[in-house]
């Protein structure tokens, strides 16, 4: 199973979890910019945003 197939198979619960985490990362960026600037936080935030973008494109097409 390749990466594109995995991202297209998001369940409603997983999508909701990713959207919640994206919101938490925005709060982290606003309240604790030094923590949000860490490499781990940046990588996790990029993954979440990329996954949400990929799945929204698949559903619209």
HUGI-V847460 format. One line per field, one symbol per residue. ss: DSSP state (H for helix, E for strand, L for the rest). burial: + if it has 9 or more other ideal C-beta (glycine too) atoms within 8 Angstrom, else -. A space follows every 50 residues. Layout:
BEGIN
ss = ???
burial = ???
END
This chain:
BEGIN
ss = LLHHHHHHLLLHHHHHHHHHHHHHHHHHHHHLHHHHLLHHHHHHHHHHHH HHHHHHHHHHL
burial = ------++-+----+--++-++--+--++------+----++-++--++- ++-++--+---
END
